[in-house]
Amino acid sequence: MPSFIRHPKDFWTGIIFLTIGMAAIIIGLDYQMGSAGRMGPAYFPSVLGGLLTLIGAIGVIRSLLRPGEAIGKFYIKEILLVLVAVLLFGLLMRGAGLVPAVLVLVLMSAYASPKFTWGPSLLLAIGLAVFAVVVFVKLLGLPMPILGPWLGF
């Protein structure tokens, strides 16, 4: 890491925000912008991309001005577990239903923590599954199966 970067965490966080923000702006160029009163499809991604780019630029500038600690260990296994949990949630939603998808998502994500224990993780998963069913299926009326056809329902 070059010596003029005094806070590597802020620097790389800023770079990530800059990259995502610029990507949103570039993608938004293909759509019609509209106005604040009558927003087009490019309005939201462009404004959000601009804000992310601004936050990223502030992070990069801040990393040059204030000292900070070095970047620690990169947790590949944990990142992959959470990523796979989110992908499985998307795959399980239609076939297995909301409850099994939430249970798998929460338990796999919790397993990524070094402080993982089955008891609290299972309680959290059940609580979030009940919460998701109440909010999304019962209150909002979204058409998602609580238990899907893969489970015989």
ZADRENDREN-430732 format. One record per atom (N, C-alpha, C): residue in three letters; atom name; x, y, z. Coordinates in steps of 0.02 Angstrom, whole numbers, padded with zeros to 5 digits, always signed. Layout:
+-----+----+--------+--------+--------+
|   r |  a |     xx |     yy |     zz |
+-----+----+--------+--------+--------+
| ALA | CA |      X |      Y |      Z |
...
+-----+----+--------+--------+--------+
//
This chain:
+-----+----+--------+--------+--------+
|   r |  a |     xx |     yy |     zz |
+-----+----+--------+--------+--------+
| MET |  N | +00042 | -00059 | +00000 |
| MET | CA | +00000 | +00000 | +00000 |
| MET |  C | +00045 | +00062 | +00000 |
| PRO |  N | +00033 | +00110 | -00045 |
| PRO | CA | +00074 | +00170 | -00047 |
| PRO |  C | +00071 | +00209 | +00019 |
| SER |  N | +00125 | +00244 | +00034 |
| SER | CA | +00130 | +00278 | +00099 |
| SER |  C | +00083 | +00337 | +00105 |
| PHE |  N | +00060 | +00365 | +00050 |
| PHE | CA | +00015 | +00423 | +00056 |
| PHE |  C | -00056 | +00402 | +00075 |
| ILE |  N | -00072 | +00338 | +00072 |
| ILE | CA | -00137 | +00314 | +00096 |
| ILE |  C | -00129 | +00298 | +00170 |
| ARG |  N | -00158 | +00339 | +00212 |
| ARG | CA | -00148 | +00333 | +00284 |
| ARG |  C | -00200 | +00288 | +00317 |
| HIS |  N | -00258 | +00278 | +00285 |
| HIS | CA | -00311 | +00237 | +00314 |
| HIS |  C | -00337 | +00189 | +00260 |
| PRO |  N | -00306 | +00130 | +00254 |
| PRO | CA | -00324 | +00083 | +00200 |
| PRO |  C | -00398 | +00062 | +00199 |
| LYS |  N | -00429 | +00055 | +00258 |
| LYS | CA | -00499 | +00034 | +00259 |
| LYS |  C | -00543 | +00086 | +00226 |
| ASP |  N | -00534 | +00150 | +00244 |
| ASP | CA | -00572 | +00203 | +00212 |
| ASP |  C | -00558 | +00207 | +00137 |
| PHE |  N | -00495 | +00196 | +00119 |
| PHE | CA | -00477 | +00200 | +00048 |
| PHE |  C | -00515 | +00148 | +00007 |
| TRP |  N | -00512 | +00084 | +00029 |
| TRP | CA | -00545 | +00031 | -00010 |
| TRP |  C | -00621 | +00036 | -00006 |
| THR |  N | -00647 | +00059 | +00050 |
| THR | CA | -00720 | +00070 | +00054 |
| THR |  C | -00740 | +00124 | +00005 |
| GLY |  N | -00701 | +00178 | +00002 |
| GLY | CA | -00715 | +00231 | -00046 |
| GLY |  C | -00711 | +00207 | -00118 |
| ILE |  N | -00662 | +00166 | -00133 |
| ILE | CA | -00655 | +00139 | -00201 |
| ILE |  C | -00716 | +00096 | -00219 |
| ILE |  N | -00740 | +00056 | -00172 |
| ILE | CA | -00799 | +00014 | -00186 |
| ILE |  C | -00860 | +00058 | -00199 |
| PHE |  N | -00871 | +00109 | -00157 |
| PHE | CA | -00927 | +00155 | -00168 |
| PHE |  C | -00920 | +00192 | -00234 |
| LEU |  N | -00860 | +00215 | -00250 |
| LEU | CA | -00849 | +00249 | -00314 |
| LEU |  C | -00866 | +00203 | -00373 |
| THR |  N | -00844 | +00142 | -00369 |
| THR | CA | -00855 | +00094 | -00424 |
| THR |  C | -00930 | +00080 | -00434 |
| ILE |  N | -00965 | +00066 | -00379 |
| ILE | CA | -01037 | +00051 | -00384 |
| ILE |  C | -01075 | +00112 | -00407 |
| GLY |  N | -01057 | +00171 | -00380 |
| GLY | CA | -01091 | +00232 | -00399 |
| GLY |  C | -01081 | +00249 | -00472 |
| MET |  N | -01020 | +00243 | -00496 |
| MET | CA | -01006 | +00257 | -00567 |
| MET |  C | -01041 | +00206 | -00612 |
| ALA |  N | -01044 | +00143 | -00591 |
| ALA | CA | -01079 | +00093 | -00631 |
| ALA |  C | -01153 | +00110 | -00636 |
| ALA |  N | -01183 | +00132 | -00582 |
| ALA | CA | -01254 | +00150 | -00583 |
| ALA |  C | -01266 | +00210 | -00630 |
| ILE |  N | -01221 | +00258 | -00628 |
| ILE | CA | -01228 | +00316 | -00673 |
| ILE |  C | -01220 | +00295 | -00745 |
| ILE |  N | -01171 | +00253 | -00760 |
| ILE | CA | -01159 | +00231 | -00829 |
| ILE |  C | -01218 | +00190 | -00854 |
| ILE |  N | -01245 | +00146 | -00812 |
| ILE | CA | -01303 | +00106 | -00833 |
| ILE |  C | -01363 | +00152 | -00845 |
| GLY |  N | -01370 | +00204 | -00804 |
| GLY | CA | -01425 | +00250 | -00811 |
| GLY |  C | -01423 | +00292 | -00875 |
| LEU |  N | -01364 | +00297 | -00907 |
| LEU | CA | -01358 | +00336 | -00968 |
| LEU |  C | -01400 | +00308 | -01025 |
| ASP |  N | -01416 | +00244 | -01022 |
| ASP | CA | -01454 | +00212 | -01075 |
| ASP |  C | -01529 | +00225 | -01070 |
| TYR |  N | -01551 | +00257 | -01016 |
| TYR | CA | -01622 | +00268 | -01005 |
| TYR |  C | -01638 | +00342 | -01004 |
| GLN |  N | -01702 | +00357 | -01009 |
| GLN | CA | -01725 | +00426 | -01009 |
| GLN |  C | -01725 | +00453 | -00937 |
| MET |  N | -01697 | +00513 | -00926 |
| MET | CA | -01691 | +00541 | -00859 |
| MET |  C | -01757 | +00566 | -00831 |
| GLY |  N | -01794 | +00606 | -00868 |
| GLY | CA | -01855 | +00636 | -00842 |
| GLY |  C | -01838 | +00696 | -00799 |
| SER |  N | -01884 | +00714 | -00755 |
| SER | CA | -01874 | +00771 | -00710 |
| SER |  C | -01892 | +00750 | -00639 |
| ALA |  N | -01881 | +00795 | -00592 |
| ALA | CA | -01898 | +00779 | -00522 |
| ALA |  C | -01973 | +00768 | -00514 |
| GLY |  N | -02013 | +00802 | -00552 |
| GLY | CA | -02086 | +00793 | -00548 |
| GLY |  C | -02111 | +00733 | -00586 |
| ARG |  N | -02076 | +00716 | -00638 |
| ARG | CA | -02096 | +00658 | -00680 |
| ARG |  C | -02033 | +00618 | -00696 |
| MET |  N | -02015 | +00576 | -00648 |
| MET | CA | -01952 | +00539 | -00652 |
| MET |  C | -01954 | +00485 | -00705 |
| GLY |  N | -01900 | +00482 | -00743 |
| GLY | CA | -01892 | +00429 | -00792 |
| GLY |  C | -01855 | +00371 | -00761 |
| PRO |  N | -01844 | +00317 | -00799 |
| PRO | CA | -01811 | +00258 | -00772 |
| PRO |  C | -01738 | +00269 | -00752 |
| ALA |  N | -01706 | +00322 | -00778 |
| ALA | CA | -01636 | +00334 | -00761 |
| ALA |  C | -01629 | +00378 | -00699 |
| TYR |  N | -01683 | +00409 | -00677 |
| TYR | CA | -01678 | +00459 | -00623 |
| TYR |  C | -01651 | +00429 | -00558 |
| PHE |  N | -01684 | +00376 | -00533 |
| PHE | CA | -01663 | +00348 | -00469 |
| PHE |  C | -01593 | +00319 | -00471 |
| PRO |  N | -01575 | +00277 | -00521 |
| PRO | CA | -01507 | +00251 | -00521 |
| PRO |  C | -01454 | +00306 | -00529 |
| SER |  N | -01470 | +00358 | -00567 |
| SER | CA | -01421 | +00411 | -00577 |
| SER |  C | -01411 | +00452 | -00513 |
| VAL |  N | -01465 | +00469 | -00479 |
| VAL | CA | -01460 | +00507 | -00417 |
| VAL |  C | -01425 | +00465 | -00364 |
| LEU |  N | -01446 | +00403 | -00357 |
| LEU | CA | -01414 | +00359 | -00308 |
| LEU |  C | -01341 | +00347 | -00325 |
| GLY |  N | -01326 | +00337 | -00388 |
| GLY | CA | -01257 | +00328 | -00410 |
| GLY |  C | -01215 | +00389 | -00396 |
| GLY |  N | -01244 | +00448 | -00406 |
| GLY | CA | -01209 | +00510 | -00391 |
| GLY |  C | -01194 | +00517 | -00317 |
| LEU |  N | -01243 | +00499 | -00275 |
| LEU | CA | -01232 | +00501 | -00202 |
| LEU |  C | -01179 | +00451 | -00180 |
| LEU |  N | -01181 | +00390 | -00208 |
| LEU | CA | -01131 | +00340 | -00191 |
| LEU |  C | -01061 | +00363 | -00214 |
| THR |  N | -01058 | +00393 | -00272 |
| THR | CA | -00994 | +00418 | -00297 |
| THR |  C | -00967 | +00473 | -00251 |
| LEU |  N | -01011 | +00517 | -00229 |
| LEU | CA | -00991 | +00571 | -00183 |
| LEU |  C | -00965 | +00542 | -00117 |
| ILE |  N | -01002 | +00493 | -00090 |
| ILE | CA | -00980 | +00461 | -00027 |
| ILE |  C | -00913 | +00426 | -00037 |
| GLY |  N | -00904 | +00393 | -00094 |
| GLY | CA | -00841 | +00360 | -00109 |
| GLY |  C | -00784 | +00409 | -00114 |
| ALA |  N | -00796 | +00465 | -00148 |
| ALA | CA | -00743 | +00516 | -00154 |
| ALA |  C | -00724 | +00544 | -00086 |
| ILE |  N | -00773 | +00555 | -00043 |
| ILE | CA | -00759 | +00579 | +00025 |
| ILE |  C | -00718 | +00527 | +00063 |
| GLY |  N | -00735 | +00463 | +00055 |
| GLY | CA | -00697 | +00409 | +00088 |
| GLY |  C | -00625 | +00407 | +00065 |
| VAL |  N | -00614 | +00413 | +00000 |
| VAL | CA | -00546 | +00411 | -00026 |
| VAL |  C | -00506 | +00471 | -00002 |
| ILE |  N | -00535 | +00531 | -00005 |
| ILE | CA | -00501 | +00591 | +00019 |
| ILE |  C | -00486 | +00585 | +00094 |
| ARG |  N | -00534 | +00560 | +00131 |
| ARG | CA | -00525 | +00551 | +00203 |
| ARG |  C | -00468 | +00502 | +00218 |
| SER |  N | -00461 | +00451 | +00177 |
| SER | CA | -00408 | +00402 | +00187 |
| SER |  C | -00338 | +00432 | +00178 |
| LEU |  N | -00334 | +00486 | +00141 |
| LEU | CA | -00270 | +00519 | +00131 |
| LEU |  C | -00253 | +00567 | +00187 |
| LEU |  N | -00304 | +00588 | +00226 |
| LEU | CA | -00294 | +00640 | +00276 |
| LEU |  C | -00288 | +00614 | +00347 |
| ARG |  N | -00323 | +00561 | +00364 |
| ARG | CA | -00321 | +00539 | +00434 |
| ARG |  C | -00292 | +00469 | +00439 |
| PRO |  N | -00252 | +00457 | +00491 |
| PRO | CA | -00221 | +00390 | +00498 |
| PRO |  C | -00272 | +00339 | +00522 |
| GLY |  N | -00258 | +00277 | +00506 |
| GLY | CA | -00302 | +00222 | +00527 |
| GLY |  C | -00265 | +00156 | +00525 |
| GLU |  N | -00300 | +00105 | +00546 |
| GLU | CA | -00269 | +00039 | +00549 |
| GLU |  C | -00268 | +00005 | +00481 |
| ALA |  N | -00226 | -00043 | +00476 |
| ALA | CA | -00220 | -00082 | +00414 |
| ALA |  C | -00280 | -00129 | +00406 |
| ILE |  N | -00288 | -00154 | +00347 |
| ILE | CA | -00342 | -00202 | +00333 |
| ILE |  C | -00323 | -00269 | +00364 |
| GLY |  N | -00370 | -00298 | +00400 |
| GLY | CA | -00356 | -00362 | +00433 |
| GLY |  C | -00366 | -00421 | +00385 |
| LYS |  N | -00377 | -00478 | +00415 |
| LYS | CA | -00386 | -00540 | +00378 |
| LYS |  C | -00449 | -00536 | +00334 |
| PHE |  N | -00444 | -00563 | +00274 |
| PHE | CA | -00500 | -00565 | +00228 |
| PHE |  C | -00534 | -00633 | +00237 |
| TYR |  N | -00596 | -00633 | +00258 |
| TYR | CA | -00632 | -00694 | +00277 |
| TYR |  C | -00669 | -00723 | +00217 |
| ILE |  N | -00633 | -00761 | +00176 |
| ILE | CA | -00661 | -00790 | +00115 |
| ILE |  C | -00717 | -00840 | +00130 |
| LYS |  N | -00705 | -00887 | +00176 |
| LYS | CA | -00754 | -00939 | +00192 |
| LYS |  C | -00820 | -00907 | +00216 |
| GLU |  N | -00815 | -00858 | +00259 |
| GLU | CA | -00874 | -00826 | +00286 |
| GLU |  C | -00912 | -00787 | +00233 |
| ILE |  N | -00875 | -00753 | +00190 |
| ILE | CA | -00907 | -00716 | +00135 |
| ILE |  C | -00944 | -00764 | +00088 |
| LEU |  N | -00911 | -00819 | +00072 |
| LEU | CA | -00942 | -00868 | +00028 |
| LEU |  C | -01004 | -00900 | +00059 |
| LEU |  N | -01002 | -00913 | +00125 |
| LEU | CA | -01061 | -00941 | +00159 |
| LEU |  C | -01120 | -00893 | +00155 |
| VAL |  N | -01109 | -00830 | +00167 |
| VAL | CA | -01164 | -00782 | +00164 |
| VAL |  C | -01189 | -00774 | +00092 |
| LEU |  N | -01143 | -00773 | +00044 |
| LEU | CA | -01163 | -00768 | -00026 |
| LEU |  C | -01204 | -00828 | -00048 |
| VAL |  N | -01182 | -00888 | -00030 |
| VAL | CA | -01219 | -00949 | -00047 |
| VAL |  C | -01287 | -00949 | -00012 |
| ALA |  N | -01290 | -00924 | +00050 |
| ALA | CA | -01354 | -00921 | +00086 |
| ALA |  C | -01403 | -00877 | +00049 |
| VAL |  N | -01381 | -00820 | +00024 |
| VAL | CA | -01425 | -00774 | -00013 |
| VAL |  C | -01447 | -00806 | -00079 |
| LEU |  N | -01401 | -00839 | -00114 |
| LEU | CA | -01419 | -00873 | -00176 |
| LEU |  C | -01469 | -00929 | -00164 |
| LEU |  N | -01458 | -00968 | -00111 |
| LEU | CA | -01505 | -01022 | -00094 |
| LEU |  C | -01573 | -00994 | -00076 |
| PHE |  N | -01575 | -00937 | -00042 |
| PHE | CA | -01639 | -00905 | -00026 |
| PHE |  C | -01677 | -00892 | -00091 |
| GLY |  N | -01644 | -00863 | -00140 |
| GLY | CA | -01677 | -00850 | -00203 |
| GLY |  C | -01700 | -00913 | -00239 |
| LEU |  N | -01660 | -00966 | -00236 |
| LEU | CA | -01679 | -01028 | -00268 |
| LEU |  C | -01735 | -01064 | -00232 |
| LEU |  N | -01735 | -01061 | -00166 |
| LEU | CA | -01784 | -01097 | -00126 |
| LEU |  C | -01852 | -01063 | -00121 |
| MET |  N | -01855 | -00998 | -00134 |
| MET | CA | -01917 | -00961 | -00124 |
| MET |  C | -01976 | -00992 | -00162 |
| ARG |  N | -01967 | -01004 | -00225 |
| ARG | CA | -02022 | -01030 | -00265 |
| ARG |  C | -02039 | -01103 | -00251 |
| GLY |  N | -01987 | -01144 | -00248 |
| GLY | CA | -01999 | -01215 | -00240 |
| GLY |  C | -02013 | -01238 | -00170 |
| ALA |  N | -01976 | -01213 | -00121 |
| ALA | CA | -01984 | -01236 | -00052 |
| ALA |  C | -02029 | -01189 | -00011 |
| GLY |  N | -02032 | -01126 | -00031 |
| GLY | CA | -02074 | -01078 | +00004 |
| GLY |  C | -02034 | -01030 | +00047 |
| LEU |  N | -02070 | -00982 | +00076 |
| LEU | CA | -02039 | -00929 | +00115 |
| LEU |  C | -02007 | -00954 | +00179 |
| VAL |  N | -02041 | -00996 | +00216 |
| VAL | CA | -02015 | -01019 | +00281 |
| VAL |  C | -01950 | -01058 | +00273 |
| PRO |  N | -01947 | -01110 | +00231 |
| PRO | CA | -01882 | -01145 | +00224 |
| PRO |  C | -01827 | -01100 | +00197 |
| ALA |  N | -01844 | -01054 | +00151 |
| ALA | CA | -01794 | -01010 | +00123 |
| ALA |  C | -01765 | -00964 | +00177 |
| VAL |  N | -01807 | -00937 | +00220 |
| VAL | CA | -01784 | -00894 | +00275 |
| VAL |  C | -01742 | -00934 | +00324 |
| LEU |  N | -01765 | -00994 | +00340 |
| LEU | CA | -01727 | -01036 | +00387 |
| LEU |  C | -01657 | -01051 | +00361 |
| VAL |  N | -01651 | -01069 | +00297 |
| VAL | CA | -01586 | -01083 | +00268 |
| VAL |  C | -01543 | -01020 | +00267 |
| LEU |  N | -01572 | -00964 | +00247 |
| LEU | CA | -01535 | -00901 | +00244 |
| LEU |  C | -01506 | -00882 | +00311 |
| VAL |  N | -01547 | -00883 | +00363 |
| VAL | CA | -01525 | -00861 | +00429 |
| VAL |  C | -01475 | -00911 | +00459 |
| LEU |  N | -01488 | -00975 | +00454 |
| LEU | CA | -01443 | -01024 | +00485 |
| LEU |  C | -01375 | -01026 | +00449 |
| MET |  N | -01374 | -01022 | +00383 |
| MET | CA | -01310 | -01022 | +00347 |
| MET |  C | -01271 | -00958 | +00361 |
| SER |  N | -01306 | -00902 | +00363 |
| SER | CA | -01272 | -00838 | +00377 |
| SER |  C | -01245 | -00838 | +00449 |
| ALA |  N | -01283 | -00864 | +00495 |
| ALA | CA | -01260 | -00866 | +00565 |
| ALA |  C | -01201 | -00914 | +00572 |
| TYR |  N | -01200 | -00967 | +00533 |
| TYR | CA | -01145 | -01015 | +00536 |
| TYR |  C | -01079 | -00983 | +00515 |
| ALA |  N | -01082 | -00930 | +00477 |
| ALA | CA | -01021 | -00895 | +00456 |
| ALA |  C | -00986 | -00860 | +00514 |
| SER |  N | -01022 | -00850 | +00569 |
| SER | CA | -00992 | -00816 | +00627 |
| SER |  C | -00952 | -00865 | +00669 |
| PRO |  N | -00896 | -00842 | +00696 |
| PRO | CA | -00858 | -00886 | +00741 |
| PRO |  C | -00894 | -00898 | +00807 |
| LYS |  N | -00945 | -00858 | +00822 |
| LYS | CA | -00983 | -00865 | +00885 |
| LYS |  C | -01048 | -00904 | +00874 |
| PHE |  N | -01052 | -00941 | +00819 |
| PHE | CA | -01113 | -00979 | +00802 |
| PHE |  C | -01129 | -01031 | +00855 |
| THR |  N | -01192 | -01032 | +00876 |
| THR | CA | -01220 | -01086 | +00917 |
| THR |  C | -01290 | -01101 | +00889 |
| TRP |  N | -01309 | -01164 | +00893 |
| TRP | CA | -01372 | -01186 | +00863 |
| TRP |  C | -01433 | -01155 | +00897 |
| GLY |  N | -01435 | -01152 | +00963 |
| GLY | CA | -01494 | -01129 | +00999 |
| GLY |  C | -01517 | -01059 | +00979 |
| PRO |  N | -01477 | -01008 | +00991 |
| PRO | CA | -01497 | -00940 | +00972 |
| PRO |  C | -01508 | -00931 | +00897 |
| SER |  N | -01468 | -00965 | +00857 |
| SER | CA | -01475 | -00959 | +00785 |
| SER |  C | -01542 | -00988 | +00761 |
| LEU |  N | -01561 | -01044 | +00789 |
| LEU | CA | -01625 | -01075 | +00771 |
| LEU |  C | -01684 | -01032 | +00794 |
| LEU |  N | -01678 | -01003 | +00854 |
| LEU | CA | -01731 | -00958 | +00878 |
| LEU |  C | -01737 | -00896 | +00833 |
| LEU |  N | -01681 | -00869 | +00814 |
| LEU | CA | -01681 | -00811 | +00769 |
| LEU |  C | -01712 | -00829 | +00702 |
| ALA |  N | -01693 | -00887 | +00675 |
| ALA | CA | -01719 | -00909 | +00610 |
| ALA |  C | -01795 | -00919 | +00613 |
| ILE |  N | -01819 | -00950 | +00665 |
| ILE | CA | -01891 | -00961 | +00672 |
| ILE |  C | -01927 | -00894 | +00681 |
| GLY |  N | -01899 | -00851 | +00722 |
| GLY | CA | -01930 | -00785 | +00732 |
| GLY |  C | -01933 | -00745 | +00668 |
| LEU |  N | -01880 | -00745 | +00629 |
| LEU | CA | -01880 | -00708 | +00566 |
| LEU |  C | -01926 | -00739 | +00514 |
| ALA |  N | -01932 | -00805 | +00515 |
| ALA | CA | -01978 | -00838 | +00469 |
| ALA |  C | -02050 | -00819 | +00486 |
| VAL |  N | -02068 | -00819 | +00550 |
| VAL | CA | -02135 | -00799 | +00570 |
| VAL |  C | -02147 | -00726 | +00552 |
| PHE |  N | -02098 | -00683 | +00566 |
| PHE | CA | -02103 | -00612 | +00550 |
| PHE |  C | -02114 | -00602 | +00475 |
| ALA |  N | -02075 | -00638 | +00434 |
| ALA | CA | -02081 | -00631 | +00361 |
| ALA |  C | -02150 | -00653 | +00337 |
| VAL |  N | -02176 | -00708 | +00364 |
| VAL | CA | -02242 | -00731 | +00344 |
| VAL |  C | -02295 | -00680 | +00364 |
| VAL |  N | -02292 | -00655 | +00424 |
| VAL | CA | -02342 | -00606 | +00448 |
| VAL |  C | -02339 | -00543 | +00406 |
| VAL |  N | -02280 | -00515 | +00396 |
| VAL | CA | -02274 | -00451 | +00360 |
| VAL |  C | -02287 | -00459 | +00286 |
| PHE |  N | -02252 | -00505 | +00253 |
| PHE | CA | -02255 | -00507 | +00180 |
| PHE |  C | -02316 | -00545 | +00153 |
| VAL |  N | -02335 | -00599 | +00185 |
| VAL | CA | -02390 | -00639 | +00158 |
| VAL |  C | -02457 | -00615 | +00186 |
| LYS |  N | -02461 | -00607 | +00252 |
| LYS | CA | -02525 | -00590 | +00283 |
| LYS |  C | -02542 | -00516 | +00277 |
| LEU |  N | -02496 | -00472 | +00298 |
| LEU | CA | -02512 | -00400 | +00298 |
| LEU |  C | -02507 | -00368 | +00228 |
| LEU |  N | -02454 | -00382 | +00191 |
| LEU | CA | -02446 | -00352 | +00125 |
| LEU |  C | -02480 | -00392 | +00070 |
| GLY |  N | -02496 | -00455 | +00083 |
| GLY | CA | -02531 | -00496 | +00034 |
| GLY |  C | -02489 | -00514 | -00027 |
| LEU |  N | -02424 | -00519 | -00019 |
| LEU | CA | -02381 | -00537 | -00075 |
| LEU |  C | -02392 | -00610 | -00094 |
| PRO |  N | -02394 | -00625 | -00158 |
| PRO | CA | -02408 | -00694 | -00180 |
| PRO |  C | -02345 | -00738 | -00176 |
| MET |  N | -02326 | -00756 | -00116 |
| MET | CA | -02269 | -00802 | -00108 |
| MET |  C | -02291 | -00860 | -00064 |
| PRO |  N | -02272 | -00920 | -00083 |
| PRO | CA | -02294 | -00978 | -00044 |
| PRO |  C | -02258 | -00981 | +00024 |
| ILE |  N | -02296 | -00996 | +00076 |
| ILE | CA | -02267 | -01006 | +00142 |
| ILE |  C | -02227 | -01070 | +00142 |
| LEU |  N | -02257 | -01123 | +00118 |
| LEU | CA | -02223 | -01187 | +00105 |
| LEU |  C | -02237 | -01206 | +00033 |
| GLY |  N | -02186 | -01220 | -00006 |
| GLY | CA | -02194 | -01228 | -00078 |
| GLY |  C | -02209 | -01298 | -00101 |
| PRO |  N | -02214 | -01306 | -00167 |
| PRO | CA | -02232 | -01370 | -00197 |
| PRO |  C | -02179 | -01425 | -00187 |
| TRP |  N | -02117 | -01406 | -00176 |
| TRP | CA | -02065 | -01457 | -00164 |
| TRP |  C | -02079 | -01495 | -00100 |
| LEU |  N | -02115 | -01464 | -00054 |
| LEU | CA | -02130 | -01495 | +00010 |
| LEU |  C | -02199 | -01526 | +00011 |
| GLY |  N | -02232 | -01528 | -00048 |
| GLY | CA | -02297 | -01560 | -00053 |
| GLY |  C | -02355 | -01515 | -00036 |
| PHE |  N | -02345 | -01449 | -00037 |
| PHE | CA | -02401 | -01403 | -00021 |
| PHE |  C | -02419 | -01361 | -00081 |
+-----+----+--------+--------+--------+
//
